[in-house]
Amino acid sequence: MNDSSPSITSGIGDPECPTCRGIGYYVKDVPVGHPDFGKAIPCACALPKIQAERKRQMNALGSMEMLERMTFDTFHPEGVGLTPERRKTIRAAYDAAQRFAQQPQGWLLLSGGYGVGKTHLAAAIGNEVIRRGGQALFILAPDLLDHLRSSFNPSSPETYDELFDRLKNTPLLILDDLGSESATAWAQEKLFQLLNHRYLRRLPTVITTNRPLSALEARIRSRLMDVDLVEHHRILAADYRGGGYIDHLVELSELDLHAHQTFDNFHIPSSGREDLRRNLINVRSAALQYAERPEGWLTFIGKSGVGKTHLAAAIANHARMFQPEVLFISVPRLMDFLRATMSAQADLSLLVRFEQIKEAPMLILDDMSPRMSSVWASEKLFQLVDYRYLSQKPTVFTITTADRELKELQNAAPRIFTRLADDSFSRIYHIKSSGRPRTQRRLS
């Protein structure tokens, strides 16, 4: 019996069972060529013992025992307080997970931000497969690599080759949080070898990730993009469990008003001044790279109508496919919102709301003016910027100014300027202009 089969000895069935006569397995009387020919089929009388042994083996390596509460019955496929768009994506992922659990074939990829339910659905698949008498190994990507490293220890109960072969050939592998592992060459190579083995043999596999596919290792990414094998569901729900601040941020965000502004329709003229065209190409490229891996700060400066807001919205629209907790808001509206929270009728205090905004996983502040309307607004904006600077949270700014060196901001808000000017963490791109707004240039 190979490593992928349960190491269960004969005699686990009921001695009085007429089907297996106490062995626990039986073989169907079918002709050669039939899918069940020569296949040992678990007998109903032995299923409880078989399932218990399989769970013991899987739990020794994976995490299914700790995730037993994560079933389809305990999942909320409609989410809590979600928009119709987000509710649709979580329902689609839930339905796909249920279908996969009933008949594990091919690969199922679940992507999305933190707390959207990917791990719960993946664990529910494993629990359902085990309940039906199958085998499922649920394991975090970093834990998988740790197990492989520990197998080199002479005291390990399994050799490296034995363990890796069991991982590669387990009937159903559920790999959680792909992309969170260390990016060492060894780790990337082991993950590729594992997934490529299962890819070539079409072995049932479930993968969850909160990273965009573009951020994954190229060879793994190419396998995950095979639509003939992989069913991919992006969950756009904001923490489906409800009760968190993300739901409030989703409602505050203005991104839905900019849903049409993407990288694909960012206009780069095919003629005209070459320096202007090259500038737009370079800035768009930088924005796309940031959207695929949002780290640090990115600022777009330039005159009105040069495309700053379009690029900022394109970043947000691209990023929220994998991280729905994107707060896109213009600074004037942000200040109006914060003022409104000071009202006695507001449902949450200014302090609570402001903390929620400061902690947004990804923040895009559009139309930040060098000069604020009041001392209070200037102080609130600085507190927000300073907090995100110290905590190094991904943030995008757009600033309308004719001064490419931001001297106006330096004079009006020196504390904010010094943080934007930290080139170890922040990048600033000036979008050049021919003097006409982009809307006019596109119509001409």
URLINLIN-V149326 format. One record per run of one state. SS is the DSSP state (hx for helix, st for strand, lp for the rest). FROM is the first residue (numbers start at 1). LEN is the number of residues. If there is no record, write none. Layout:
BEGIN
SS,FROM,LEN
SS,FROM,LEN
END
This chain:
BEGIN
lp,1,24
st,25,3
lp,28,12
st,40,3
lp,43,1
hx,44,18
lp,62,2
hx,64,4
lp,68,16
hx,84,19
lp,103,4
st,107,6
lp,113,5
hx,118,14
lp,132,5
st,137,4
hx,141,10
lp,151,9
hx,160,10
lp,170,3
st,173,4
lp,177,8
hx,185,17
lp,202,3
st,205,5
lp,210,3
hx,213,3
lp,216,2
hx,218,7
lp,225,5
st,230,6
lp,236,10
hx,246,7
lp,253,2
hx,255,4
lp,259,15
hx,274,19
lp,293,4
st,297,6
lp,303,5
hx,308,12
lp,320,6
st,326,5
hx,331,10
lp,341,9
hx,350,9
lp,359,3
st,362,5
lp,367,8
hx,375,17
lp,392,3
st,395,6
lp,401,6
hx,407,6
lp,413,1
hx,414,7
lp,421,5
st,426,5
lp,431,7
hx,438,6
lp,444,1
END
